[in-house]
Amino acid sequence: MDGGRSGVLVTTDIPTTQFILDLNEKTKKEFVIEQLDATHLFVDALFVDFIKAKLHQHMEDVVFTPAT
């Protein structure tokens, strides 16, 4: 682990973990400090809002909401 960065433990389901790992690789921001297991990631605290925004955007893109 990188000793100079503060991190946040992220607990999520497996598909979301994979999305975050993919995002980490595609953006080349290297915010995932360590993958602990299939549902736990230790991420750089400075990127929490970035990750949340990207997850929200992804959910808007993939979740169908029927018109009422």
DSSP file with accessible surface (Angstrom, degrees, kcal/mol):
  #  RESIDUE AA STRUCTURE BP1 BP2  ACC     N-H-->O    O-->H-N    N-H-->O    O-->H-N    TCO  KAPPA ALPHA  PHI   PSI    X-CA   Y-CA   Z-CA
    1    1 A M              0   0  159      0, 0.0     2,-0.5     0, 0.0    33,-0.1   0.000 360.0 360.0 360.0 151.7    0.0    0.0    0.0
    2    2 A D    >   -     0   0   84      1,-0.1     3,-0.9    31,-0.1    31,-0.0  -0.634 360.0-155.9 -80.6 119.7    1.0    3.6   -0.6
    3    3 A G  T 3  S+     0   0   84     -2,-0.5    -1,-0.1     1,-0.2     0, 0.0   0.680  83.9  59.8 -74.1 -15.8    1.9    5.2    2.7
    4    4 A G  T 3  S+     0   0   76      2,-0.0     2,-0.4     0, 0.0    -1,-0.2   0.412  90.6  77.9 -97.1   5.4    1.3    8.8    1.7
    5    5 A R    <   -     0   0   77     -3,-0.9     2,-0.3    40,-0.0    39,-0.0  -0.914  68.6-137.8-118.3 140.1   -2.4    8.5    0.7
    6    6 A S        -     0   0   83     -2,-0.4    39,-2.5     2,-0.0    40,-0.4  -0.725  30.9-163.2 -91.0 144.9   -5.5    8.5    2.9
    7    7 A G  E     -A   44   0A  26     -2,-0.3     2,-0.4    37,-0.3    37,-0.2  -0.792  18.7-140.2-129.5 169.4   -8.1    6.0    1.8
    8    8 A V  E     -A   43   0A  56     35,-2.7    35,-2.7    -2,-0.3     2,-0.5  -0.988  23.4-125.3-128.6 135.5  -11.7    5.0    2.2
    9    9 A L  E     -A   42   0A  97     -2,-0.4     2,-0.5    33,-0.2    33,-0.2  -0.715  25.9-161.7 -81.3 123.7  -13.0    1.4    2.4
   10   10 A V  E     -A   41   0A  34     31,-3.5    31,-2.4    -2,-0.5     2,-0.5  -0.942   5.7-170.2-109.8 123.8  -15.7    0.9   -0.2
   11   11 A T  E     +A   40   0A  91     -2,-0.5     2,-0.3    29,-0.2    29,-0.2  -0.967  26.8 134.6-113.7 125.6  -18.0   -2.1    0.2
   12   12 A T        -     0   0   36     27,-2.2     2,-0.1    -2,-0.5    -2,-0.0  -0.890  54.3 -72.5-154.4-179.6  -20.3   -2.9   -2.7
   13   13 A D     >  -     0   0   86     -2,-0.3     4,-2.3     1,-0.1     5,-0.2  -0.353  51.7-101.9 -80.5 168.6  -21.6   -5.8   -4.8
   14   14 A I  H  > S+     0   0   90      1,-0.2     4,-2.5     2,-0.2     5,-0.2   0.912 118.4  51.7 -62.2 -45.3  -19.4   -7.6   -7.3
   15   15 A P  H  > S+     0   0   92      0, 0.0     4,-2.2     0, 0.0    -1,-0.2   0.912 112.1  47.3 -60.7 -37.4  -20.6   -5.8  -10.5
   16   16 A T  H  > S+     0   0   32      2,-0.2     4,-2.6     1,-0.2    -2,-0.2   0.898 109.2  53.8 -70.9 -37.5  -20.1   -2.4   -8.9
   17   17 A T  H  X S+     0   0    0     -4,-2.3     4,-2.6     1,-0.2    -1,-0.2   0.939 109.8  48.4 -58.4 -44.6  -16.6   -3.4   -7.8
   18   18 A Q  H  X S+     0   0  100     -4,-2.5     4,-2.6     1,-0.2    -2,-0.2   0.891 109.4  52.8 -64.1 -38.5  -15.8   -4.4  -11.4
   19   19 A F  H  X S+     0   0   47     -4,-2.2     4,-2.7    -5,-0.2    -1,-0.2   0.936 110.8  47.1 -61.0 -45.3  -17.2   -1.1  -12.6
   20   20 A I  H  X S+     0   0    1     -4,-2.6     4,-2.6     2,-0.2    -2,-0.2   0.921 112.4  49.1 -65.0 -41.7  -15.0    0.8  -10.2
   21   21 A L  H  X S+     0   0   33     -4,-2.6     4,-2.0     2,-0.2    -1,-0.2   0.905 112.4  48.8 -63.8 -40.6  -11.9   -1.2  -11.2
   22   22 A D  H  X S+     0   0   73     -4,-2.6     4,-3.0     2,-0.2     5,-0.2   0.912 111.0  49.9 -62.3 -45.1  -12.7   -0.7  -14.9
   23   23 A L  H  X S+     0   0   18     -4,-2.7     4,-2.5     1,-0.2     6,-0.3   0.913 108.6  53.2 -60.7 -41.9  -13.1    3.1  -14.3
   24   24 A N  H  X>S+     0   0   30     -4,-2.6     4,-0.9     1,-0.2     6,-0.8   0.915 114.3  41.8 -58.9 -43.9   -9.8    3.1  -12.4
   25   25 A E  H  <5S+     0   0  140     -4,-2.0    -2,-0.2     2,-0.2    -1,-0.2   0.921 115.8  47.5 -72.0 -44.7   -8.1    1.4  -15.4
   26   26 A K  H  <5S+     0   0  155     -4,-3.0    -2,-0.2     1,-0.2    -1,-0.2   0.864 116.7  41.7 -68.4 -37.8   -9.8    3.5  -18.2
   27   27 A T  H  <5S-     0   0   46     -4,-2.5    -1,-0.2    -5,-0.2    -2,-0.2   0.645  94.1-142.6 -84.6 -15.2   -9.3    6.9  -16.6
   28   28 A K  T  <5 +     0   0  163     -4,-0.9    -3,-0.1    -5,-0.3    -4,-0.1   0.784  62.3 127.6  57.6  28.8   -5.7    6.1  -15.5
   29   29 A K      < -     0   0   98     -5,-0.6    -4,-0.1    -6,-0.3    -1,-0.1   0.635  59.6-145.7 -87.1 -16.9   -6.3    8.1  -12.3
   30   30 A E        +     0   0  135     -6,-0.8    -5,-0.1     1,-0.1    -6,-0.1   0.908  44.3 148.9  52.9  51.1   -5.1    5.1  -10.1
   31   31 A F        +     0   0    0     12,-0.1    13,-3.1    16,-0.1     2,-0.8   0.647  43.8  90.7 -88.8 -15.6   -7.5    5.8   -7.3
   32   32 A V  E     -B   43   0A  23     11,-0.2    11,-0.2     1,-0.2     3,-0.2  -0.735  52.1-178.9 -81.0 114.4   -7.9    2.2   -6.3
   33   33 A I  E     -     0   0A  28      9,-2.3     2,-0.3    -2,-0.8    10,-0.2   0.910  67.2 -12.5 -78.2 -44.5   -5.2    1.7   -3.7
   34   34 A E  E     -B   42   0A  78      8,-1.9     8,-3.1    -3,-0.1     2,-0.7  -0.963  53.5-134.6-159.5 138.8   -5.9   -2.0   -3.1
   35   35 A Q  E     -B   41   0A  89     -2,-0.3     6,-0.2     6,-0.2     3,-0.1  -0.875  22.3-175.2 -90.8 116.9   -8.6   -4.5   -4.0
   36   36 A L  E     -     0   0A  84      4,-1.9     2,-0.3    -2,-0.7     5,-0.2   0.872  61.2 -38.3 -83.0 -41.6   -9.2   -6.4   -0.7
   37   37 A D  E >  S-B   40   0A  79      3,-1.5     3,-0.7     0, 0.0    -1,-0.3  -0.888  82.7 -60.9-162.4-165.0  -11.6   -9.0   -2.1
   38   38 A A  T 3  S+     0   0   47     -2,-0.3   -21,-0.2     1,-0.2   -20,-0.1   0.703 133.0  27.4 -67.3 -18.7  -14.5   -9.2   -4.5
   39   39 A T  T 3  S+     0   0   45      1,-0.1   -27,-2.2   -22,-0.1     2,-0.4   0.321 110.3  72.5-125.9   8.0  -16.7   -6.7   -2.6
   40   40 A H  E <   +AB  11  37A  53     -3,-0.7    -4,-1.9   -29,-0.2    -3,-1.5  -0.987  49.3 174.9-132.9 128.2  -14.2   -4.5   -0.9
   41   41 A L  E     -AB  10  35A   0    -31,-2.4   -31,-3.5    -2,-0.4     2,-0.6  -0.963  23.8-144.6-126.3 145.3  -11.9   -1.8   -2.3
   42   42 A F  E     -AB   9  34A  52     -8,-3.1    -9,-2.3    -2,-0.4    -8,-1.9  -0.956  33.5-178.1-106.7 114.2   -9.6    0.6   -0.6
   43   43 A V  E     -AB   8  32A   1    -35,-2.7   -35,-2.7    -2,-0.6   -11,-0.2  -0.853  35.5 -90.8-119.0 155.4   -9.7    3.8   -2.6
   44   44 A D  E >   -A    7   0A  14    -13,-3.1     3,-1.9    -2,-0.3   -37,-0.3  -0.402  33.2-136.5 -61.3 126.9   -8.0    7.2   -2.4
   45   45 A A  G >  S+     0   0   35    -39,-2.5     3,-1.1     1,-0.3     4,-0.3   0.787 100.2  66.0 -59.8 -27.4  -10.2    9.5   -0.3
   46   46 A L  G 3  S+     0   0  149    -40,-0.4    -1,-0.3     1,-0.2     4,-0.2   0.681 101.4  49.6 -69.5 -15.6   -9.7   12.4   -2.8
   47   47 A F  G <> S+     0   0   50     -3,-1.9     4,-2.7     1,-0.1    -1,-0.2   0.349  76.5 101.0-107.0   6.5  -11.6   10.4   -5.5
   48   48 A V  H <> S+     0   0   32     -3,-1.1     4,-2.6    -4,-0.2     5,-0.2   0.934  86.5  45.6 -59.7 -47.1  -14.7    9.4   -3.6
   49   49 A D  H  > S+     0   0  125     -4,-0.3     4,-2.4     1,-0.2    -1,-0.2   0.895 112.4  52.4 -64.5 -37.8  -16.9   12.2   -5.1
   50   50 A F  H  > S+     0   0   52     -4,-0.2     4,-2.3     2,-0.2    -2,-0.2   0.938 111.2  46.5 -60.9 -47.0  -15.5   11.4   -8.6
   51   51 A I  H  X S+     0   0   10     -4,-2.7     4,-2.6     1,-0.2     5,-0.2   0.929 112.2  50.4 -62.7 -45.8  -16.4    7.7   -8.1
   52   52 A K  H  X S+     0   0  134     -4,-2.6     4,-2.6    -5,-0.2    -1,-0.2   0.916 110.9  49.2 -59.4 -43.4  -19.9    8.5   -6.8
   53   53 A A  H  X S+     0   0   59     -4,-2.4     4,-2.5     2,-0.2    -1,-0.2   0.918 112.3  47.5 -63.6 -43.2  -20.6   10.8   -9.8
   54   54 A K  H  X S+     0   0   71     -4,-2.3     4,-2.5     2,-0.2    -2,-0.2   0.894 112.5  49.4 -66.7 -38.9  -19.4    8.2  -12.3
   55   55 A L  H  X S+     0   0   39     -4,-2.6     4,-2.6     2,-0.2    -2,-0.2   0.920 111.3  49.4 -65.0 -43.1  -21.6    5.5  -10.6
   56   56 A H  H  X S+     0   0  118     -4,-2.6     4,-2.2    -5,-0.2    -2,-0.2   0.935 112.1  48.2 -61.3 -45.0  -24.6    7.8  -10.6
   57   57 A Q  H  X S+     0   0   99     -4,-2.5     4,-1.7     1,-0.2    -2,-0.2   0.916 111.5  50.5 -61.8 -43.1  -24.0    8.6  -14.3
   58   58 A H  H  X S+     0   0   65     -4,-2.5     4,-1.9     1,-0.2     5,-0.2   0.917 109.7  50.0 -61.9 -44.5  -23.7    4.9  -15.1
   59   59 A M  H  X S+     0   0   96     -4,-2.6     4,-2.2     1,-0.2    -1,-0.2   0.889 108.3  53.0 -63.7 -38.3  -26.9    4.0  -13.3
   60   60 A E  H  < S+     0   0  130     -4,-2.2    -1,-0.2     1,-0.2    -2,-0.2   0.878 111.6  48.0 -61.8 -36.4  -28.8    6.8  -15.2
   61   61 A D  H  < S+     0   0  118     -4,-1.7    -2,-0.2    -5,-0.2    -1,-0.2   0.823 121.3  31.9 -74.2 -33.5  -27.5    5.2  -18.4
   62   62 A V  H  < S+     0   0   88     -4,-1.9     2,-0.5    -5,-0.1    -2,-0.2   0.631  98.1  85.1-105.4 -14.1  -28.4    1.6  -17.7
   63   63 A V     <  -     0   0   76     -4,-2.2     2,-0.5    -5,-0.2    -1,-0.0  -0.792  67.8-143.0 -96.8 125.8  -31.5    1.7  -15.5
   64   64 A F        -     0   0  170     -2,-0.5    -3,-0.1     2,-0.0    -2,-0.0  -0.732  13.2-169.5 -87.4 128.3  -34.8    2.0  -17.3
   65   65 A T        -     0   0  117     -2,-0.5     2,-0.0     0, 0.0    -2,-0.0  -0.959  20.1-136.0-117.4 111.2  -37.5    4.1  -15.7
   66   66 A P        -     0   0   81      0, 0.0     2,-0.2     0, 0.0    -2,-0.0  -0.346  22.1-111.4 -67.7 144.7  -40.9    3.7  -17.4
   67   67 A A              0   0  103      1,-0.0     0, 0.0    -2,-0.0     0, 0.0  -0.508 360.0 360.0 -72.2 142.0  -42.9    6.8  -18.2
   68   68 A T              0   0  186     -2,-0.2    -1,-0.0     0, 0.0     0, 0.0  -0.725 360.0 360.0-110.1 360.0  -46.0    7.2  -16.1
